[in-house]
Amino acid sequence: MGAGAFRSAILAIWIAVTSDLIDKIRLLAEQGEPAAAASAKELETAIASSDKVALQRFENGLLDTARDQLHFLGNREYDELSRLKADRNLCAHPAYVGGDDELFNPGPELVRAHLAAAVDGLLAHGPVAGRKAIERFIREISQPSFPRSDSKLAEYLKDSYLDRGSATLRSNLMKAVCKATLAADVSPTIRWRCARTAMAMFSLARAELEQAARQLLNDRQDNLDDAGLMRLVTGLCYLPFTWDALRLGTRNRIEQLMREVEVTELLDTYELFGPLPAAPIDGMLIERLFDVVTEVGKKRRVVELYRPEPRLLPKLEELLEVHATYIFAGGVLRWINAIAEILSAADVERILEIAASNTQVYQSVLANEQLAILRELTIERLGIADQWRAYDARIALMLGIDPPAADQQPSNAGS
């Protein structure tokens, strides 16, 4: 294949780029995007009047419009497509390069590079204006329709933003989400949605999200007061790399803050236990469970978690076994009931073994109230009814009473 064919290929790639940009501009103009509407009107006016100079001016400014007004392109994509445009001009007109009056003779490697830049930077992405997309996301995250399921949230982000948008849009959206987790004027509900969004983005585009978050943390962490540190804990600290991105002074302050924050604030204001942040903050909070359980047991509070947290169970079992009193045992079991949906048959067996081995548990009215709830929450699962029958028989033996008759004991429909 000769140089003429490669010149034609570069011309075709540029035509594809300009056609794609024009199609996207027209579509966004129909959707009411002001910058796109103005650009589309400029184009239609030039076409209607057959104004070749205006058409040439429009084409020459397409990349600037796409980067500066519509935010289709970032600086890297702009630079790559500008090189394509420059080579297109060399191919479209008799152009001599170098000092030997040689025609511009592109090779296959240059054609492949331009094609890859065009596809990756523009052609593979949908008509999503960067600023407009971020504004739309900010509206959507505050709506009742925002996905509660993590899998649905990932699908929504992938389809609506990450797959359809350019690398610049993805980067800017990730920066906006990370910044929102630290904003003082963001409600706890929206901050948690932003944290979930960051976690979903991390699962879909790990390197990009981590780069955006690390850059933000590097710039902001030294200026955070205690309230800002708590916003960090309830937001970006749910990402596994955040602790590594914090400087020693910030880490030390967070460690002290986790010891000082009132239990009621951990439960009510920050809601940090379901789910827990990433390590090592999860361990700091687990160490506060004794105080947290005491608060719950003393006031007989209902424990409500956004999501059951399995990392709580080992400590709750320890507290039930080692520290249980009549009142405290009821508090521990309230917490266990809050994560009952994730308990396995083996988990229930361990809990019942602890209960049956401690008079402060099986003779406590408060604890037995919670055990009755635990029974209701777990009895229908495969194999767990057997654990409860064994527990009933053991308690009856220790108390010197007859165990419930077989037809009075709860049955397991799955066993």
Secondary structure, 3 states (H helix, E strand, C coil): CCHHHHHHHHHHHHHHHHHHHHHHHHHHHHCCCHHHHHHHHHHHHHHHCCCHHHHHHHHHCHHHHHHHHCCCCCHHHHHHHHHHHHHHHHHHCCCEECCCCEECCCCHHHHHHHHHHHHHHHHCCCCCCHHHHHHHHHHHHCCCCCCCCHHHHHHHHHHHHHCCCCHHHHHHHHHHHHHHHHCCCCCHHHHHHHHHHHHHHHHHCHHHHHHHHHHHHHHHHHHCCHHHHHHHHCCHHHCCCHHHHCCHHHHHHHHHHHHHCCHHHHHHHCCCCCCCCCCCHHHHHHCCHHHHHHHHHHHCCCCCCCCCCHHHHHHHHHHHHHCCCHHHHHHHHHHHHHCHHHCCHHHHHHHHHHHHCCHHHHCCHHHHHHHHHHHHHHCCCCCHHHHHHHHHHHHHHHHCCCCCCCCCCCCCCCC
